[in-house]
Amino acid sequence: MSNSLTYKPIGVFKLNIFDFTRIIQSVHMALDPRVRTLLFFCLLLLAMDSSIAAILTGVMFLAALLGIEPHGYNRFWNSSRYFLMLVPLTFGFHLLLATDIFGTAQSISLNEAIEKALFFTSRVGLLVSAGAYFSMSVDPASLTESLREFVTPIGKIGISIERLLLVFLLTLSFAPIISEQATRIKEAQIARGISTGSNLFSRISKTLPTLIPLFTLSLNRAERLALILDSRGYNAPVKRTSLKKFRFTKSDYFVSVLSIAITLFVII
């Protein structure tokens, strides 16, 4: 009887952005967070390069990183499936602009248009995939501490590193929280009989009842967070210290040198 009364919401849009899940058996957890951040930068450099070899290397590099992870491909798909919708949109956009459909003077052949559209679509797909891999492999706290060493030279020109890293940490931390709150609000509305619509346009038009309580909850959470930061002395003029000190191991040096060497070899 209890199984027949079990509530299961249908049609709830859930965005798993920056939703980090710690896995003890993960290979990435054995690496220093700075190395994981370096792998992300290498993927970005490969994605921004204008050669096909760099794109293919980035795809194989990402496939290898996901392959050595427990359930890596499933976690990657859950984290990036909605953002991968940009890939076919990018392909169609470049294909329309390249085939002279609007009567411009910069027209090329259909084969060249398809090749160009595929190339730019691959770049966008690799960028989105690199961001999804980054969010699932590095927790926000370790990411902030690792970025502190990368951006330390910027502090010498008068930029507040602590505030910059704090804003970055709060952005990464709030994204999954807001997504979870939006899902709960949507589920509560469905349980009360509020229809979410059957197609995409009706779903978009009926998001206002979700945005208003979500905005109110976000303001309340931001106010509580401001009080917490003030009580913990984030405005103090002294330099903040870190509880956890990162140390490179032999595997960290090996992965760092190998990833940098592969990236520079392909780009240069």
C-alpha positions in Angstrom: 0.0 0.0 0.0 2.8 2.3 0.8 4.4 1.8 -2.6 1.2 2.9 -4.4 1.2 6.2 -2.4 4.9 7.0 -3.0 5.2 10.4 -4.6 7.5 10.7 -7.6 7.7 14.1 -9.2 7.8 14.2 -13.0 9.2 16.8 -15.3 11.4 18.6 -12.7 14.4 20.4 -14.3 17.5 19.8 -12.2 20.8 21.5 -13.0 23.8 19.7 -11.5 26.2 22.6 -12.0 29.3 22.6 -9.7 27.8 19.7 -7.8 31.0 18.1 -6.4 30.8 14.6 -5.0 33.7 13.3 -3.0 34.7 9.7 -4.0 37.4 8.1 -1.9 38.5 5.7 -4.7 38.9 8.6 -7.1 42.2 9.0 -8.8 41.7 12.8 -8.8 41.4 12.8 -5.0 44.9 11.4 -4.8 46.3 14.3 -6.7 47.0 17.8 -5.4 44.2 20.3 -6.1 46.7 22.5 -7.9 47.4 19.7 -10.3 43.7 19.2 -11.0 43.4 22.9 -11.6 46.4 22.7 -13.9 44.7 19.9 -15.9 41.7 22.2 -16.4 43.9 25.0 -17.7 45.5 22.6 -20.1 42.1 21.6 -21.5 41.2 25.2 -21.9 44.4 25.9 -23.8 43.8 22.9 -26.1 40.1 24.1 -26.7 41.2 27.6 -27.5 43.8 26.5 -30.0 42.9 26.9 -33.7 44.2 23.5 -34.9 42.3 20.2 -35.3 45.2 18.3 -33.6 44.7 20.4 -30.4 40.9 19.6 -30.3 41.5 15.9 -30.9 44.2 15.9 -28.2 41.8 17.6 -25.8 39.0 15.1 -26.5 41.4 12.2 -25.9 42.8 13.8 -22.8 39.4 14.4 -21.3 38.3 10.9 -22.2 41.3 9.4 -20.5 40.7 11.5 -17.3 37.0 10.4 -17.2 37.9 6.8 -18.0 40.1 6.4 -14.9 37.4 7.7 -12.6 34.8 5.5 -10.9 31.5 6.2 -12.8 33.3 9.1 -14.5 31.2 9.2 -17.6 27.9 8.9 -15.7 28.9 11.8 -13.4 30.1 13.8 -16.4 26.8 13.3 -18.2 24.8 14.3 -15.1 26.9 17.5 -14.7 26.9 18.6 -18.4 23.9 17.2 -20.2 22.0 20.5 -20.2 25.0 22.6 -21.2 25.8 20.2 -24.0 22.6 21.5 -25.7 24.8 24.4 -26.8 26.7 22.0 -29.1 23.9 21.5 -31.8 22.9 25.2 -31.5 26.5 26.2 -32.2 26.6 23.9 -35.2 23.4 25.2 -36.7 24.4 28.9 -36.0 27.8 28.5 -37.8 26.2 26.5 -40.6 23.6 29.2 -41.3 26.1 32.0 -41.3 28.6 30.2 -43.5 26.2 29.1 -46.3 25.2 32.6 -47.3 21.5 32.1 -46.4 21.1 35.9 -45.7 22.7 37.0 -49.0 26.0 38.3 -47.7 29.1 38.5 -49.8 31.2 36.1 -47.6 29.8 32.8 -48.8 31.7 29.6 -48.9 30.9 26.1 -50.2 28.7 23.7 -48.3 31.5 21.3 -47.5 33.7 24.1 -46.1 30.7 25.4 -44.1 30.1 22.0 -42.6 33.8 21.6 -41.7 33.9 25.1 -40.1 30.8 24.4 -38.2 32.1 21.1 -36.9 35.4 22.7 -35.8 33.8 25.5 -33.8 31.2 23.0 -32.4 34.0 20.8 -31.2 35.7 23.7 -29.5 32.5 24.7 -27.7 31.9 21.1 -26.7 35.4 20.7 -25.4 35.1 24.0 -23.4 31.8 22.9 -21.8 33.2 19.4 -21.1 36.3 20.8 -19.5 34.1 23.0 -17.2 32.0 20.0 -16.3 35.1 17.9 -15.5 36.5 20.7 -13.5 33.3 21.1 -11.4 33.1 17.3 -10.7 36.8 16.8 -9.8 37.6 19.7 -7.6 35.7 20.8 -4.5 35.2 24.6 -4.0 37.3 24.9 -0.8 40.4 23.1 -2.3 39.9 25.0 -5.6 40.1 28.3 -3.7 43.2 27.4 -1.9 44.9 26.1 -5.1 44.0 29.3 -6.9 45.5 31.4 -4.1 49.0 30.4 -5.3 48.2 30.9 -8.9 46.9 34.5 -8.4 49.3 35.6 -5.7 51.4 37.8 -8.1 48.2 39.8 -8.9 48.0 41.0 -5.2 51.3 42.9 -5.8 49.5 45.4 -8.0 46.9 46.3 -5.5 44.1 43.8 -6.2 42.5 42.2 -3.1 43.2 38.5 -3.6 41.2 37.5 -0.5 38.0 39.2 -1.7 38.4 37.9 -5.2 38.8 34.3 -4.0 35.9 34.7 -1.5 33.6 35.8 -4.3 34.8 32.9 -6.4 34.2 30.4 -3.6 30.7 31.7 -2.9 29.8 31.5 -6.5 30.8 27.8 -6.7 29.1 27.0 -3.4 25.9 28.8 -4.1 25.3 27.4 -7.6 24.4 23.8 -6.4 22.5 25.2 -3.4 20.3 27.4 -5.6 19.7 24.5 -8.0 18.6 22.2 -5.2 16.3 24.9 -3.8 14.7 25.5 -7.2 14.2 21.7 -7.6 12.5 21.5 -4.1 10.2 24.5 -4.9 9.3 22.9 -8.2 8.5 19.6 -6.6 6.3 21.3 -4.0 4.4 23.1 -6.6 3.8 19.9 -8.6 2.6 18.2 -5.4 0.1 20.9 -4.9 -1.3 20.5 -8.4 0.4 23.4 -10.2 1.0 22.5 -13.8 4.5 23.1 -15.3 3.4 22.8 -18.9 3.9 20.2 -21.6 6.3 22.0 -23.9 9.3 24.2 -23.6 7.6 27.6 -24.0 4.9 26.9 -21.4 7.6 25.7 -19.0 9.5 29.0 -19.5 6.4 31.1 -19.0 5.5 29.4 -15.8 8.9 29.8 -14.1 7.8 33.0 -12.3 6.1 31.2 -9.4 9.5 29.4 -8.9 11.7 32.5 -9.2 10.0 34.6 -6.6 10.4 32.2 -3.6 13.9 31.3 -4.9 14.9 34.9 -4.9 13.5 35.4 -1.4 15.4 32.3 -0.1 18.6 33.5 -1.7 18.4 36.9 -0.1 17.8 35.4 3.3 20.8 33.0 2.8 23.0 35.9 1.7 22.1 37.9 4.8 23.0 35.0 7.1 26.2 34.5 5.2 27.2 38.2 5.6 26.7 37.8 9.4 28.8 34.7 9.4 31.6 36.3 7.4 31.6 39.3 9.7 31.8 37.1 12.9 34.7 35.2 11.5 36.8 38.2 10.8 36.9 38.4 7.0 37.3 42.1 7.2 40.3 41.9 9.4 43.5 43.6 8.1 45.8 40.7 8.9 46.7 38.0 6.5 44.5 34.9 6.6 46.1 31.5 7.0 45.0 28.1 5.8 44.4 25.0 7.9 45.4 22.6 5.2 48.8 22.8 3.5 49.2 21.2 0.1 52.3 19.3 -0.7 53.4 17.9 -4.1 54.2 14.2 -4.4 56.0 12.3 -7.1 52.7 11.5 -8.9 51.8 15.2 -8.8 55.0 16.2 -10.4 54.7 13.5 -13.0 51.1 14.4 -14.0 52.0 18.1 -14.1 55.1 17.7 -16.3 53.3 15.3 -18.6 50.2 17.4 -19.0 52.2 20.6 -19.7 54.5 18.8 -22.1 51.6 17.4 -24.1 49.8 20.7 -24.2 52.9 22.7 -25.3 53.9 20.0 -27.9 50.5 20.1 -29.5 50.0 23.9 -29.4 53.6 24.9 -30.5 
